Amino acid sequence: MFAYVMRRLLMLIPVLFGMTLITFSIVHLIPGNPAKVILGEGAPAQAIADLEERMGLNEPLYVQYGNYIMGLLQGDLGTSLKSKGEIAQEIWPHLAATMELTFFAMLFAVIIGVNAGIISAWKQNSWFDFLAMVFALIGVSMPVFWLALMEQWIFAQELGWLPAYGRQDSRDPIAEITGFYVLDSLIHLDFERTITILKHLVLPSIALGTIPMAIIARMTRSSMLEVMKSDYIRTVRAKGGGQFLVIYKHALKNATIPVLTVIGLQTGVLLGGAILTETIFSWPGIGRYVYEAISFRDYPVIQSGILVIAFMFVIINLIVDILYKKIDPRIKY
């Protein structure tokens, strides 16, 4: 296992190198000039040329790419063209915000999706099975932005139960320690603020987790139905095992592998694809951070943001592969 993990970590090097090359090439094909965006459309040509020289944008592309790679090898993600700040310091709060939102979105998706899939397989062709799969189909088909806007309208505007935007009460900001607001509030033993932060997480988590929930529910049902037809399940039932014991102790463990694959993939997707949700709920996540950088033609931020997301995606896949071995010892690497 250790040798496998080390091989996978070494494979990160060519993967991330390829990501930097692809990202650098695509980003520099985006129309627009960062210097002109900073100075404005009416800026003199000489002022634009001077700013390009100071930012190194007048260098050949291979020189700019080489400088970027040399910076990465030294742990330097570069400097934002917009804020002039170090990207390594700027990006963490945004990444932490997205990771916190993704965690609670996937927590919602896994708890509801797995249990809905199990009960649907247990009660196959029942009214619950029919309704659960209908809702799963609706969940997969429903646009995230529409669901997010409906949540804001019903639960924030009409009922006033939950906040419609942000991570916390802007009038009483928390003293950040880790960047994860729920954890920070618990460290401060401020449980009232913890509840407030959790309320801010409810609507965006549901909006972001609805599609993964539906996919997990359908995959769990399909996997459970296949396992329930196995000979060893019939043997357990013949020995007098109760339905609950059969499902949760024997069937679920063997049906987990494909479900775990879906959970890992969906987690990676949410880490990099939460732009709509983050924009609607004014959530300061990495997706929104990169989107704003694209609008500003902030090349270093775009490249670094995509690289961080790719790194997280690969690490999640590695964790899923390791969990395979823990769940099923028969799997060999």
C-alpha positions in Angstrom: 0.0 0.0 0.0 2.8 2.4 0.9 4.5 1.8 -2.4 1.3 2.4 -4.3 0.6 5.7 -2.5 4.2 6.8 -3.3 3.7 5.9 -6.9 0.5 7.9 -7.1 2.1 10.9 -5.4 5.0 10.8 -7.9 2.4 10.6 -10.7 1.1 14.0 -9.5 4.3 15.6 -10.9 3.5 15.0 -14.7 -0.2 15.5 -14.1 0.3 18.9 -12.5 2.9 19.8 -15.1 0.5 19.0 -17.8 -2.2 21.0 -16.1 0.1 24.1 -15.9 0.9 23.8 -19.6 -2.7 23.4 -20.7 -4.0 26.2 -18.3 -1.2 28.6 -19.4 -2.0 28.0 -23.0 -5.7 28.4 -22.7 -5.5 31.4 -20.4 -3.3 33.3 -22.8 -5.8 32.7 -25.6 -8.5 34.6 -23.6 -9.2 37.9 -25.5 -8.2 41.1 -23.7 -5.2 42.8 -22.3 -4.7 42.8 -18.5 -2.8 46.1 -18.7 -5.7 47.7 -20.6 -8.2 46.3 -18.2 -6.3 47.8 -15.2 -5.8 51.2 -16.8 -9.1 51.4 -18.6 -10.0 51.5 -22.3 -9.0 55.2 -22.7 -5.5 54.7 -21.4 -2.6 56.0 -23.6 -0.8 53.3 -25.6 2.5 54.2 -23.9 1.1 53.8 -20.4 -0.3 50.4 -21.4 3.1 49.3 -22.8 4.9 50.5 -19.7 2.6 48.5 -17.4 3.0 45.4 -19.6 6.7 45.7 -19.2 6.5 46.0 -15.4 4.2 43.0 -15.2 6.3 41.0 -17.6 3.5 40.6 -20.2 5.7 41.8 -23.0 8.0 38.8 -22.7 7.6 35.8 -25.0 5.1 33.2 -23.8 7.8 30.6 -23.2 9.7 33.0 -21.0 6.5 33.8 -19.0 5.8 30.1 -18.7 9.3 29.4 -17.6 9.1 32.1 -14.9 5.8 30.7 -13.7 7.2 27.2 -13.4 10.3 28.4 -11.6 8.1 30.2 -9.1 6.0 27.1 -8.5 9.1 25.0 -7.8 10.0 27.5 -5.1 6.5 27.4 -3.7 5.5 30.8 -5.2 2.1 30.8 -6.9 2.8 34.3 -8.2 1.4 37.8 -7.6 -2.1 38.9 -8.5 -2.2 41.5 -11.3 -5.3 43.0 -9.7 -4.6 43.1 -6.0 -0.7 43.0 -6.2 -0.9 40.5 -3.3 0.8 37.1 -3.0 -1.6 34.5 -4.4 -0.4 31.8 -2.0 -1.8 34.0 0.9 -4.9 35.2 -1.0 -6.1 31.8 -2.2 -6.4 29.9 1.1 -9.4 31.8 2.6 -11.3 31.1 -0.7 -10.2 27.5 -0.8 -11.2 27.0 2.8 -14.7 28.5 2.1 -15.2 26.1 -0.9 -14.0 23.1 1.1 -16.3 23.9 4.0 -19.3 24.3 1.6 -18.4 21.2 -0.3 -18.1 19.2 3.0 -21.6 20.1 4.2 -23.0 19.7 0.7 -21.6 16.2 0.4 -22.6 15.4 4.0 -26.2 16.3 3.0 -25.9 14.3 -0.3 -24.4 11.2 1.3 -26.8 10.9 4.2 -30.0 11.5 2.2 -28.8 9.8 -1.0 -27.3 6.6 0.5 -30.3 6.0 2.8 -32.8 6.7 0.0 -31.0 4.3 -2.3 -30.9 1.6 0.4 -34.6 1.9 1.3 -35.5 2.0 -2.4 -33.6 -1.3 -3.0 -35.1 -2.8 0.2 -38.6 -1.8 -0.9 -38.2 -2.3 -4.6 -41.2 -1.4 -6.7 -43.0 0.1 -3.7 -44.4 3.6 -3.6 -41.3 4.8 -1.7 -39.1 3.4 -4.4 -41.1 5.1 -7.1 -41.2 8.5 -5.4 -37.5 8.3 -4.4 -36.4 7.7 -8.0 -38.8 10.4 -9.3 -37.2 12.9 -6.9 -33.7 11.6 -7.9 -34.5 12.2 -11.6 -35.8 15.7 -10.7 -32.7 16.4 -8.6 -30.4 15.5 -11.5 -32.3 17.5 -14.0 -32.9 20.6 -11.8 -30.7 23.6 -12.6 -28.6 24.6 -9.6 -29.1 28.4 -10.1 -32.9 27.9 -10.2 -33.0 25.8 -7.0 -30.7 28.4 -5.3 -33.0 31.3 -6.3 -36.1 29.4 -5.1 -34.4 28.6 -1.8 -33.6 32.3 -1.3 -37.1 33.4 -2.2 -39.0 30.8 0.0 -36.7 30.3 3.1 -34.9 33.7 3.2 -37.3 36.3 1.8 -40.8 34.9 2.4 -40.3 32.8 5.6 -37.2 34.6 6.9 -35.9 31.3 8.4 -32.4 31.3 7.0 -29.9 33.9 5.7 -29.7 34.3 1.9 -26.0 35.2 1.4 -22.5 35.2 3.0 -20.7 32.9 5.4 -21.4 34.7 8.6 -23.0 37.8 10.2 -21.1 40.6 8.6 -21.8 42.9 11.6 -19.9 40.4 13.9 -17.1 38.7 11.9 -15.3 35.8 13.5 -11.6 35.9 14.3 -10.2 33.5 11.7 -7.8 30.7 12.8 -8.1 27.9 10.2 -10.3 29.6 7.6 -13.1 27.0 8.3 -15.7 29.1 10.1 -17.5 26.3 11.8 -14.2 24.9 13.2 -13.0 28.4 14.2 -16.2 29.1 16.1 -15.9 25.8 18.0 -12.3 26.6 18.9 -13.5 29.9 20.3 -16.2 28.0 22.2 -18.7 30.4 20.7 -21.6 28.0 20.1 -24.1 30.8 19.3 -21.9 31.9 16.4 -21.5 28.3 15.4 -25.3 28.0 14.9 -25.3 31.3 12.9 -22.6 30.0 10.6 -24.4 26.7 10.2 -27.6 28.6 9.2 -25.6 30.3 6.5 -24.5 26.9 5.2 -27.9 25.3 5.0 -29.2 26.9 1.7 -26.0 26.8 -0.4 -25.3 23.2 0.9 -28.7 22.0 -0.2 -28.5 23.8 -3.6 -25.0 22.4 -4.2 -25.6 18.9 -2.9 -28.9 18.2 -4.6 -27.4 16.8 -7.9 -24.8 14.6 -6.1 -27.6 13.4 -3.7 -29.7 12.3 -6.7 -26.7 10.5 -8.4 -25.7 8.8 -5.1 -29.3 7.6 -4.5 -29.6 6.1 -7.9 -26.1 4.5 -7.7 -26.8 3.1 -4.2 -30.1 1.6 -5.3 -28.6 0.0 -8.4 -25.6 -1.4 -6.5 -27.7 -2.7 -3.6 -30.1 -4.5 -5.9 -27.2 -6.3 -7.5 -25.7 -7.3 -4.2 -29.1 -8.4 -2.8 -29.3 -11.1 -5.5 -26.0 -12.6 -4.5 -25.7 -16.1 -3.1 -24.1 -15.1 0.2 -27.1 -12.8 0.9 -29.5 -15.7 0.4 -27.3 -17.7 2.7 -27.5 -15.1 5.4 -31.2 -14.9 5.1 -31.4 -18.7 5.3 -29.6 -18.6 8.6 -32.3 -16.4 10.0 -30.6 -13.0 9.7 -33.0 -10.1 10.0 -33.6 -7.6 7.2 -31.7 -4.8 8.9 -28.7 -7.0 9.6 -28.7 -8.3 6.0 -28.8 -4.8 4.5 -26.5 -2.8 6.8 -24.0 -5.4 7.8 -23.6 -7.6 4.8 -25.1 -6.0 1.6 -24.1 -2.3 2.2 -20.4 -3.0 2.7 -20.2 -4.9 -0.6 -22.3 -2.3 -2.4 -20.1 0.6 -1.2 -17.3 0.5 -3.8 -19.3 2.0 -6.8 -21.0 4.4 -4.4 -17.7 5.5 -3.0 -16.4 6.1 -6.5 -19.4 8.4 -7.3 -18.9 10.3 -3.9 -15.2 10.9 -4.7 -15.9 12.1 -8.2 -18.8 14.4 -7.1 -16.6 15.9 -4.3 -14.0 16.8 -6.9 -16.6 18.3 -9.1 -18.0 20.4 -6.3 -14.6 21.7 -5.3 -14.1 23.1 -8.8 -17.6 23.7 -10.0 -19.4 25.6 -7.4 -19.2 29.0 -9.2 -23.0 29.4 -9.7 -23.8 28.6 -6.1 -21.0 30.8 -4.8 -22.1 33.7 -6.9 -25.8 33.5 -6.0 -25.2 33.1 -2.3 -22.2 35.6 -2.3 -20.0 32.8 -1.0 -16.3 33.8 -1.2 -15.1 30.5 -2.6 -12.3 29.6 -5.0 -14.7 29.2 -7.9 -15.9 32.7 -7.6 -12.3 33.9 -7.0 -11.1 32.3 -10.3 -14.2 33.6 -12.1 -13.5 37.2 -11.1 -9.9 36.7 -12.1 -11.0 35.6 -15.6 -13.1 38.8 -15.9 -10.0 40.8 -14.9 -7.6 38.8 -17.1 -5.6 38.1 -14.0 -3.4 35.3 -15.5 -1.5 34.2 -12.4 -4.7 33.8 -10.3 -6.4 31.8 -13.0 -3.4 29.5 -13.4 -2.9 29.0 -9.7 -6.6 28.5 -9.0 -7.0 25.8 -11.6 -3.8 24.2 -10.5 -5.0 24.0 -6.9 -8.4 22.6 -7.9 -6.6 19.9 -10.1 -4.4 19.0 -7.2 -7.3 18.6 -4.8 -9.2 16.5 -7.4 -6.2 14.1 -7.7 -5.7 13.9 -4.0 -9.4 13.0 -3.5 -9.1 10.2 -6.1 -6.1 8.9 -4.2 -8.0 8.9 -0.9 -10.9 7.0 -2.6 -8.5 4.4 -3.9 -7.0 3.9 -0.5 -10.5 3.5 1.0 -11.2 0.8 -1.5 -8.6 -1.3 0.1 -9.9 -0.6 3.6 -13.5 -1.6 2.6 -12.6 -4.6 0.5 -9.3 -6.3 1.5 -9.5 -8.5 -1.6 -8.5 -5.5 -3.7 -4.8 -5.7 -4.7 -2.7 -2.8 -5.9 
